[in-house]
Amino acid sequence: MFIQTEETPNPAVLKFIPGREVMPTGTADFVDLEAAQVSPLAARLFAIDGVAGVFLGADFVSVTQSDGTEWHLLKPSVLGAIMEHFMSGEPVISNDTGEESHAPAIDEGDEELVEQIVELLDTRVRPAVAQDGGDIVFHGFKEGIVYLHMQGACSGCPSSSATLKMGIENMLRHYVPEVREVRQI
């Protein structure tokens, strides 16, 4: 098994591409070992000293290092854990959880606008942030403000504010003039 690695715009996160499907649908973001108990893969990664976060995408795993950990020391252990997991035949997720289910906050009468916003995010934004080892989740649209949650490599990335304001906000305002602002939650 060959696992590719890619740097992400976030220096604390590396993207690992095992060459096979990781999550058949949705994504999963784990910030600690307790949350990772639903994922044998994430739990295995959190057992490695220096792992601070695990994000599972369609065909990649993004791993966040803890402060003070260096990638040249951490990377071989992460590669080994990912390889062991996929060779074991265990599922990536034990039960059918993935993306957190939530009811987006939207103003009454804005359903069509929200449909447009979500379609733009799904077709233009999510593929781009997935390339960088992350994801973006729509959480609501109220009074002209779009609320988004950045996950994986995008969470805590130094360039995430610029991505939100200069990229996503400008694009959404262009296609959906009712959008005034984009905020990260």
C-alpha positions, 0 to 999 in steps of 0.5 A, spaced: 500 500 500 502 506 498 500 512 501 501 519 498 502 525 503 501 533 501 502 539 505 496 543 506 496 551 507 496 550 514 503 548 516 500 544 522 496 539 518 498 534 513 494 530 508 495 523 507 492 520 501 491 512 501 489 511 494 482 508 496 475 511 499 476 513 506 469 516 507 463 513 502 459 519 504 460 526 508 466 527 512 468 526 520 472 531 524 475 529 530 478 534 535 480 529 541 480 521 543 474 521 546 470 524 540 474 519 535 471 513 539 466 512 533 472 511 528 477 506 529 482 509 524 481 516 528 482 512 535 488 509 532 491 516 530 490 519 536 494 514 540 500 517 537 503 522 541 503 528 537 496 528 534 492 533 535 486 532 530 484 528 525 479 529 519 476 524 514 474 526 507 472 522 501 479 519 499 484 523 504 485 523 512 488 530 514 492 530 521 493 536 525 500 535 529 500 538 536 504 544 538 511 543 539 511 536 535 515 536 528 512 532 522 519 529 520 518 525 527 510 524 527 509 522 519 512 515 519 508 513 525 502 516 522 503 513 515 504 506 519 497 507 523 494 509 516 497 503 513 495 498 519 488 500 519 487 499 512 490 492 512 486 490 518 479 491 514 476 495 520 471 500 518 473 507 518 467 509 522 464 504 527 457 506 526 453 510 521 456 517 524 459 522 519 458 529 518 454 532 524 447 533 523 444 540 524 438 544 523 441 550 519 439 557 522 435 560 516 430 566 516 423 564 514 422 565 506 430 564 505 429 557 503 431 559 495 437 563 497 439 558 502 439 552 496 443 557 492 448 558 497 449 551 499 449 549 491 455 554 490 458 551 496 458 544 494 460 545 487 465 551 487 468 551 494 468 544 498 472 541 492 477 546 493 478 546 500 478 538 500 484 539 495 487 543 501 485 537 506 479 540 509 472 542 508 467 547 509 460 546 512 454 551 512 450 552 518 446 558 517 443 564 513 440 569 517 439 577 516 444 576 510 450 573 514 452 566 512 455 562 517 460 557 516 464 552 519 471 550 517 474 543 518 480 539 517 486 543 515 482 549 514 480 549 521 486 554 524 489 555 518 493 562 517 489 563 511 482 561 512 480 568 514 482 571 507 479 565 504 472 566 507 472 574 506 476 574 500 474 568 496 468 565 499 464 572 501 466 575 494 463 569 490 457 568 494 456 576 494 457 576 486 452 570 485 447 571 491 446 579 492 442 578 498 449 575 502 452 581 506 457 577 510 460 570 511 462 569 518 466 563 521 463 559 527 
